[in-house]
Amino acid sequence: MSIELGNGINLEVMPSKKYKTTRILIRFSARHSEKTAAARTLLTSLLETNSLNYPTQNELSTRLAELYGAGFGVSVAKKGNIHQINVGMSLVNGAYVGEDHLFDDAVAFLQEILFAPNIKAGAFDEKTFVTEKENLIAYLKSMKEDKQTFASLRLQELFFQNSPDQKVPSFGTVPTTEDLTAEKLVAVYQQMMTEDHIDIFVIGDVTPEQVRKSFAQLPFEKTARAKPEIFFTQKHSNIINEQVEYDQVTQAKLNLAYQMETYYGDTDRFALLVFNGLFGGFPHSKLFMNVREKESLAYYASSSFDSFRGMLKVQTGIDQEKRAAVLHLINEQLESLRKGEISTEELAQTKAMLKNQFLLSLDNPQALIENAYLDLWLPQTKVSEEAFLKGIDAVTIEAVKKMALSVELKAIYCLERSAS
């Protein structure tokens, strides 16, 4: 049930007796920018650590323990052009512990976090700010130690090299983090509270009216809230960008990025799902079976896609001496799909696994929340459970061929061991 609490503030209540816990998510959505990603990420750490009335992490944790061990966290994410700040909470249903007011107490806690942050004299608490800023910088620097993640981020930079915003991940960069001050973060906080589009999701054994009453009391300002375009479309180019970097790695990382024409909600979205499953999305896929298993040319090989930015990605871990052979073999797998070299068994297995994934997601509260978010932002893309399953079943080998032909290689990134 959708309830409008104000301009740009939506409440989505999803009553269900399946769960003994209630999941609350307050999502602030703004346009993703290289200039604000790090600031918004640091802001989540400050909001998660303490508040004006719970000035230490211990006091905040004690309050959560009083709420029967409620789970709480603040994080960032990115979807297309959208940067999200997610304030999440999970708590036991009050009926199970004889506390009918537990949900209201949880909303009051969230009100404390959002409307009474640890700000004094126009700046966030200096001690908390310095600690969390140091933690974020250390985390960002440590990403280079996770070679698989590092290579994935570098491929993204290469693929989106002409888009300063899309090159930058949701959590920002070290240089933009280093420039932040406790005063600057207050302005970022105020901008989030007054300009971001807000979607509130509640899933559990609740009644819409009870939830509405609780959240209607939150003193959000009545302001004009932006709702940016969610999809990012990259300009077409005939250039394939290549980059090789060197580090002390035990296995090389060879990653490829292809430009796609299919976006979330398009009529051929089901063909994209089946194509990716056959290409590198499942253990029976061509990349896994032929590059990793049959030829033993990779320690891992998989594909995935981002249908909000038009990007298909292949990730492999290889012996660097075999880079040319692996590149050739990856291309062979794509060409095989372009020729329709797909057995009836492969097609049926892929469809069965996609349908099973979908059905399992219907029992996952977070997956249901993500679907509800997209239904709110992109109502024209909404499909029923039956329509989704039929859409997968209807995909033909010809449709997979067409999808395979539509993707174009645009970036090749390799992280190798240096000769020295």
N, C-alpha and C positions, 0 to 999 in steps of 0.2 A: 504493500500500500504506500503510495507516494503522497507526502504532505509538504506543502510549501510553507516554510517558516518565515520567509521574507524574500526580498529580491536577491536571487542568486544563492539562496540557502534552502536546500532540499533535505527532507527527512524521508528515508526509505525504511519502512518497518516490514520485516519478513517473519511473521509468526510461524513457529514450528515446534511441535512437541517431540521432535527427534532428539533434541539436545537438552542435557541437564545444566549446561552452561549457557550464558548469554554473551554474545560477541557484539561489541560496540566498535565502530570505526568512524572517526571524523576525518574526512579527507579535504585538505585545502589544495586547490588546483590553480596554478598560474602558468604563464608561458615560461618554458625553460629557457634560461639564458646563461651563457658562460660567466657573466658578471655576478649572478646571484646564486648559482648552484652551491658553491662552497658556503656562502653565508647562511642559506636556508638549512644546509646540512648541520652546520655548527649550532644553529638555533634549535634544531631538534635535540641535540645533546644537552643544551642548557635547560630546555623545557622538561626533559626526561629526568634530570638529576635532582632538581629541587624547585622550590617556589617560595613566594614571600612568607607564607605561613608554615611551610615545611622547609626551612632554610638549609637543612642538611640532608644528605642522601639517606641517612639512617632514619630520620624522622619521616621522610616520604615512604620508605620501605615499611616502617611501623604502621603507617596508615593503611597501606595495602594489605598488610597482615590482618589488620582489624576488619578489613572487608573480605574476610575468609580466604586470604591468600590470593586476591585478585591479581591477574597478570596485567601488566601495563608496559607500553613502549611507544616511542615516537621515532619515526624513520622517514626516509625519502625514497622516492621512486620516480621513474620517468616513463612516459608513454607518448611516443611521437613528439609533438611540440609541447607536451604538458609536463610540468614538474609538479610532483605531488609531495605534500607533507602529510603523513598518516599518523594520527593519534589513535592508538588501539587499546582496547581493554577487554579482558575476558573475566567473567565472574560467575560464581555458582548461582543458580536460580534460587532466589530468596525463599521460595516455598519449601525447598529441601532442608533448610536450616532454621526454619521458623522465624525468618526475618523478612517480613513483607516490604520493608522500606529499603532493602539492600540495593535495588536498582536505582532508587532516588539518591541514595548515598554515593553510588558510583558516579552518577551524573554530577553531583555536587563536587566530587573529587576532580572530575574533568574540568569543571568550571574553575576550580582553584588553579589548575595547571595552566589553562588558557587565558584566564582573565586576571590572574594575580601572579605573574612570573616574578622571579627574584630580581626586580629592577628597583634601584634606589638612585635618586638624583640624576635621572636621565641616562643611567648605564646599568647593564647587567652586573650582578655581583662579581667583583674583580677576581677574587680567588677562584670561583667556579669557572669564570670565563677563561682565565689563563690555563687552568688544568685541562679543560675540554678542548681548547684550541691546540694545546700541545698534543693531546691524545689524537685529535683529528689529523694533524700534520704527520704524526708518527704512523698512523694507519695508512694514510695516502702514500707515504714513502715506502711502507712495507709491501705495498702491492707489487712492487718490482720483484719481490722474492717469490711470489706465486707466478711462475712463468706462464702458466696457461692463461690466467686472468690477464696478465700484462700483455701477452700477445693478442688477446681478444680486444683489449682496449686500444692497442696500437693499430690493429686492423680497422677499428672504427674510425680512428683519426685519419687513416689513409683513405678510406671510402668516402668520408664526409669532409675531405680536406678543404672544400670550398664553402663549408658552412661552419662558421666559428662556434655557433651554439651546439650543433649536433655532434661536433668533435668531442665535446666535453661531457663526461658522464654525469649522472644525477648527483654525485657527491662532490663534484668540483675538482679543483686542482690545488697543488701546494702553493703556488704564487698568489692566487686569489685568496687563499686561507690566511696566508701570512700578512696580508694587508688589512685584515679585519680588526676592529676595536670593539670594546664593550659598548661604546656609544653607537657605532654603526649598526650593531646587531639590534638595538632598540628600534631603529627606523625600519629594519627588515621585518621585525616582529609586527610593528604597527601596520606595515603594508600588507602583510599576510592576513591580519585580522580584519582589515577594512576593504581590501581589494580582491582577495582570492575568492574564487567560486567555492562554495562549501557544500559537500554532500555528507550526510550523516546516515550511517547504516546500522540497524539493530536487527540481529537474528537470534531467535530463541523462543522460549515459551513465554511470550509477552503479548499484551493487548495494545493495538495501535493507539488508543486513546491515552492509556497510561504513559506510553513512550512520548506521545506528543506533548502532554502536560509537563513532563520532566524537562524536555528540551526547549519548550517554548519559553521557559524562564531564563534561558541563557541570554545575557545582554549583548547580543551581536548588534553592531551599529547598522543602521539602515543607510547603506551606501550603494553606489553603482558598482557592481562586481563583474569583472570581465570573464568571458567564457571563450578562451582562445580556440582556434581551429586545431583539432587534435592531430590531423595527419600532416606529416612532412613529406613533400615530394621533391626529389632531387632532380635537377636539370640533367637532361640526357647528354652523354659525352661518348665519343668513340675511343677515348684514351683508356688504356689499362694501366693503372698505377702500380708500380712494384717497389718494394723496399726490403732490404736485408739489414738486420742489425745483429750485433754480436754481444754475447754475454757468456758467463760460465754456466752453461746448461749441459745436463747429461744427455738430453734428447732435444733435437730441434723441434720448433713449433712452426708448422706450415699452415697458414690460414688464408682462405680465399673468400672474397665477397662478390656477390652477383647482384645486379639491379633487377628488381621485380616490377611487373606492371600491376600485379594483383594486390589489393589492399583489403583490410578487414571489412567484411560486409559485402564485398563484391560477389557477383553471382557465381564466379568460379573459385570461391574460397574453399569449397570442398575438394576441388581438383588439386588445389595447392597443398592441402593437408595430406592427401593421398600421395601426391608426387614427393613431398618431403619425407614421408614415411618410407617410401620405396628407395629414395636417394640415399638418405643417411640418418633418418629419424629413429629407426628401430634396429634391434640386433639381427634381423633378417635382411636388412637393407643392402643395397649394392656396395656402398662404401665400406660397411662393416664386413660383409662376407668376402668381398674381392680384394679390397686394399689391405685390410687388417688380417683376415683369416687365411684366405687362399694364397695370397702372394707374400704375406708376412712383411709388408712394407711399412706398417704403421703400428705404434703401440695403442693408439686409439684413432678413430675416424668417425666423424658424425656430421650431420647437417642440422641447421635450425633456421628459423626465419622470423623477421620482424615485419608484421603486416601493417604497422603504423608508420614505417619509414621506408618501405619497399626494399628490404635488404634480405638476401639469402646468404647464409654463412656456412662455410665448411671449416672444421677444425681438425687438425691431425697432429700427432706427436710422432716424429720419425728420426731415423739416422740421417744426419744431414748429407752424407754421401749419396743418399738415394732421393734427394729432392727432385731432380728432373724426372726420375722414374715415377715418383708418387704423383707429381703434377700431371704427367701423361695418363696415369691410371685413373685419376679423379675425372679427367676430361672424358676418358673412355666410358666411365659409368654414366655420365650425363648424356653422352652420345647414344648409349644403349637405350636410355629412356626416351630420347628424342626419336629413336627408330621404333619405339613401341615393343622392345624386347622384354616383355613382362609376362610371366606365366600366370595362368588362372589362379594357381595356388598362392603366388606372391601377392596378387591383387586382393584375393579374399582374406589372406592373413593380415594384410595392412589395414583393410577396412575393419576387420574384427577388432584389432588392437586400438584403432582410433575410436570406435564405438565404445569399447570397454573403458578407455580413458575418460570419455565424455560421461558415461554413466557413473563412474566412480567420483567424478567431480561434483555430481549432484548431491553427494553426501558430505562435501567439504564446505564448511561455512565460509571460508575465505574465498574459495572459487565462486560461490554463489554471490558473494559481495562484489567480486570483480565483474561478474556478468551483469549484475544489477547496475553497476556504475556505467558500463558501456551501453546498457539499454537506456539509461537516462541521457547520456551524452549523444548517442547515435541511435535514436529510436527506430530509424528506418532499417537498421541491421538486425533487429530482434527476430529470433526464430524460436519456434517451439521445440520441445524435446523430440517430438515425432518428426518435425521437419528437418532437424539436424541429422537424425539417423537415416532418414530417407535421402537426404542430400549426399551423405557418404556412400550409401548403397548405389546411388545413381551414377557415380563417377565411372567413366569408361576408360579403356586403355587409350583411346583417341584423345580424350580430355587430358590425360597425363602427358601424352606426347606434346600436345599443344602447350601445356604449362612448361615442360622442359625446354621447348623451343623459345619460350618467351623470356627466359632469364639470360642475362648477359654478364659475363665476367668483367669486373671493373677494378678489382684490387687484389694483389697478391702480397702477403706479408710473411717473412720468415725470420725467426729468431734462432741464430745458430751459435755454436761454440766458436770462440775466437781462436785463431791459429796460435796465438801466444799463450 
